[in-house]
Amino acid sequence: MPAGAPEPRAAQPGQQHAPAPAEPAPRTVPPLEAADHVNESAREIAAGCESLDALREALVAFDGCALKATATNLVFGTGSAPADVMLIGEAPGRDEDRQGEPFVGVSGQLLESMLGFVDLDRNTNAYITNILPWRPPGNRQPTGAEVAACLPFLERHIALVAPRVLMFLGGTAAKTLLNRTEGITRLRGHWYEYSSPALEAAGLGPIPAMASLHPAYLLRQPAQKRAAWADLLAVREKLDAGPRD
């Protein structure tokens, strides 16, 4: 025994050593399998919805996203359908969660003002929604599992609204729907083609899509409004140049 090391204590008569703690039982269902199952279930439910009202009711009954339990209200979407342009953000904020309607807070007021200058309005020719219909706690970034659970409903949402042009507001919306990894400052200002199995099932072709900055970001970085204006003007020009159905 090394010098200075304490000698082991002898067990006293009748004394028993405590058993070693048991190893935790292994998980029987990997999280990825569970997420895949939820995604497939959501896709089947969404595909069966033949109207926006039916899609909304399906989301009310859907329990495959944990955000539903912490949100105050379902925030579905609002506007004119079919629409000239469908704008899609990330997720509801505090005001939207309270009122059950997308883009009603300060950022929504900015968006409404900007749309008005290019003759777009949610009451006549625009439709607005989010990737997620429920607010993440504290406005945190949505997780991949949360987005995957809700994405089939959004894809069906787009097919039912059947917009002439799509506009993705912010990095989460743009990267998710364009299946890209670049940041929003690299993605914005360019035209893309959005397609999905839901569009194909509805007999619809790809839809022109523009990525742009989220209004909440513009409130924090006012100098970036010029870039957002350029994107919105490009959308207006696309609408004016294209045929109306």
C-alpha positions in Angstrom: 0.0 0.0 0.0 1.4 3.4 -0.9 2.7 5.5 2.0 0.1 7.8 3.4 -2.8 6.0 1.8 -5.7 5.3 4.2 -6.2 1.8 5.3 -9.5 0.2 4.2 -12.1 0.1 7.0 -13.1 -3.3 8.1 -16.8 -4.1 8.0 -18.4 -4.1 11.4 -20.2 -7.2 12.5 -23.7 -7.3 11.0 -22.9 -4.4 8.6 -23.8 -4.9 4.9 -22.5 -3.0 1.9 -25.1 -1.0 -0.1 -25.8 -2.6 -3.5 -24.4 -0.9 -6.5 -27.0 1.3 -8.3 -28.7 -0.4 -11.2 -27.9 0.6 -14.7 -30.7 2.6 -16.4 -32.8 0.6 -18.7 -32.1 1.3 -22.4 -34.7 3.1 -24.5 -36.8 0.7 -26.4 -38.0 3.2 -29.1 -35.4 5.4 -30.7 -36.6 9.1 -31.0 -36.1 9.1 -34.7 -38.4 6.2 -35.2 -41.1 8.0 -33.2 -40.6 11.2 -35.2 -40.9 9.3 -38.4 -44.1 7.7 -37.3 -45.6 11.0 -36.3 -44.5 12.5 -39.6 -46.1 9.7 -41.6 -49.3 9.9 -39.6 -49.4 13.7 -40.1 -49.0 13.2 -43.9 -51.9 10.8 -44.1 -54.1 13.1 -42.1 -53.2 16.2 -44.1 -53.6 14.4 -47.4 -57.2 13.6 -46.5 -58.2 17.3 -46.0 -60.1 18.7 -48.9 -60.6 22.3 -47.6 -58.9 24.8 -45.3 -61.6 24.3 -42.8 -61.0 20.6 -42.8 -57.2 21.1 -42.4 -57.8 23.5 -39.5 -60.0 20.9 -37.7 -57.4 18.2 -38.4 -54.7 20.4 -36.6 -57.1 21.0 -33.7 -57.3 17.2 -33.2 -53.6 16.5 -33.9 -51.5 15.5 -30.9 -48.3 14.7 -32.6 -46.5 18.0 -31.7 -45.7 18.8 -28.1 -46.0 22.5 -28.7 -49.8 22.1 -28.7 -49.7 21.5 -25.0 -47.9 24.7 -24.1 -49.6 27.1 -26.6 -52.7 29.1 -25.8 -54.2 28.9 -29.2 -53.8 27.3 -32.6 -52.6 29.9 -35.1 -53.7 28.5 -38.4 -53.6 31.2 -41.2 -55.6 34.1 -42.5 -56.2 35.7 -45.8 -57.7 35.3 -49.3 -57.6 31.9 -51.0 -56.7 31.3 -53.7 -54.1 34.1 -53.2 -51.8 36.1 -55.4 -49.1 35.6 -52.8 -48.8 33.4 -49.7 -46.4 34.5 -47.1 -44.9 32.0 -44.6 -43.1 32.8 -41.4 -41.5 30.7 -38.7 -43.9 30.4 -35.8 -46.4 32.5 -33.8 -45.2 35.0 -31.2 -46.8 36.1 -28.0 -49.5 38.3 -29.6 -50.3 35.7 -32.2 -50.6 33.0 -29.6 -53.1 35.1 -27.6 -55.2 36.1 -30.6 -55.0 32.9 -32.6 -54.1 34.8 -35.8 -50.7 35.1 -37.6 -48.7 38.4 -37.8 -50.9 40.6 -35.5 -48.1 42.0 -33.3 -45.7 44.8 -34.1 -43.9 42.8 -36.8 -47.3 42.0 -38.3 -48.1 45.7 -38.5 -44.9 46.4 -40.3 -45.6 43.6 -42.7 -49.2 44.9 -43.4 -47.8 48.3 -44.1 -45.2 47.0 -46.5 -47.7 44.8 -48.3 -50.1 47.7 -48.7 -47.5 49.7 -50.7 -47.4 47.0 -53.4 -51.2 46.6 -53.4 -51.3 43.4 -51.4 -53.6 42.8 -48.5 -54.6 39.7 -46.5 -58.3 40.6 -47.0 -58.2 40.6 -50.8 -55.2 38.9 -52.5 -52.7 37.7 -49.9 -52.6 34.8 -47.4 -50.3 34.6 -44.3 -49.3 31.6 -42.1 -46.3 30.0 -40.4 -44.3 26.8 -40.5 -45.6 26.0 -37.0 -49.2 26.6 -35.9 -48.3 26.7 -32.2 -45.9 29.1 -30.4 -42.7 27.6 -29.1 -42.2 28.5 -25.4 -40.4 31.8 -25.0 -40.3 32.2 -28.8 -37.4 29.8 -28.9 -36.1 28.3 -32.2 -38.3 25.3 -33.3 -36.7 21.9 -33.1 -36.3 19.7 -36.1 -38.9 17.2 -34.7 -41.4 20.0 -34.2 -41.0 21.2 -37.8 -41.2 17.6 -39.2 -44.4 17.0 -37.3 -46.1 20.1 -38.7 -44.6 20.2 -42.2 -47.1 17.8 -43.9 -49.9 20.1 -42.8 -48.1 23.2 -44.2 -47.5 21.4 -47.5 -51.2 20.7 -47.8 -52.0 24.2 -46.6 -50.0 25.6 -49.6 -51.7 23.3 -52.0 -55.2 24.3 -50.8 -54.4 28.1 -51.0 -52.8 27.6 -54.4 -50.9 30.9 -54.5 -49.4 32.3 -57.7 -46.2 33.2 -55.7 -44.8 32.2 -52.4 -42.7 34.3 -50.0 -40.7 32.7 -47.2 -40.0 35.1 -44.4 -36.9 34.4 -42.3 -34.3 31.7 -42.3 -36.3 28.8 -40.8 -39.1 29.1 -43.3 -36.7 29.6 -46.3 -34.3 26.7 -45.3 -37.2 24.3 -44.5 -39.3 24.9 -47.6 -36.4 25.2 -50.0 -34.4 22.4 -48.4 -31.3 24.6 -48.3 -28.7 25.1 -45.6 -27.5 28.7 -46.4 -28.5 31.6 -44.1 -31.3 33.9 -45.1 -29.0 36.7 -46.1 -27.6 34.4 -48.8 -31.0 33.0 -49.8 -33.0 36.2 -50.0 -33.4 38.2 -53.2 -33.4 35.1 -55.5 -36.2 33.2 -57.2 -36.7 29.5 -56.5 -39.2 26.9 -57.5 -41.1 25.3 -54.7 -42.6 21.8 -55.2 -43.9 19.1 -52.9 -45.8 15.8 -52.9 -48.9 17.7 -51.8 -48.7 20.0 -54.8 -48.2 17.0 -57.2 -51.2 15.2 -55.6 -53.3 18.3 -56.2 -52.3 18.4 -59.8 -50.3 21.7 -59.3 -47.0 22.5 -60.7 -44.0 24.2 -59.0 -44.7 27.7 -57.5 -42.2 30.6 -57.9 -40.8 31.4 -54.4 -38.9 34.3 -53.0 -37.0 34.2 -49.7 -36.9 37.4 -47.7 -36.1 38.8 -44.3 -38.6 38.4 -41.4 -40.4 41.6 -40.2 -39.2 40.9 -36.7 -35.6 41.0 -37.9 -36.3 44.3 -39.7 -37.5 45.9 -36.5 -34.1 44.9 -34.9 -32.1 45.9 -38.0 -33.9 48.8 -39.7 -31.1 49.2 -42.2 -32.1 45.9 -43.8 -35.5 47.2 -44.8 -34.1 48.3 -48.1 -33.3 44.6 -48.9 -36.7 43.5 -47.9 -38.3 46.2 -50.0 -36.3 45.0 -53.0 -37.7 41.5 -52.5 -41.2 42.7 -52.2 -41.0 44.8 -55.3 -39.6 41.7 -57.2 -42.7 39.8 -56.0 -45.0 42.6 -57.3 -43.2 42.6 -60.6 -43.6 38.8 -60.9 -47.3 39.0 -60.2 -47.8 41.8 -62.7 -45.8 40.0 -65.4 -47.5 36.6 -64.9 -51.0 35.5 -66.1 -53.9 35.6 -63.7 -56.0 32.4 -63.4 
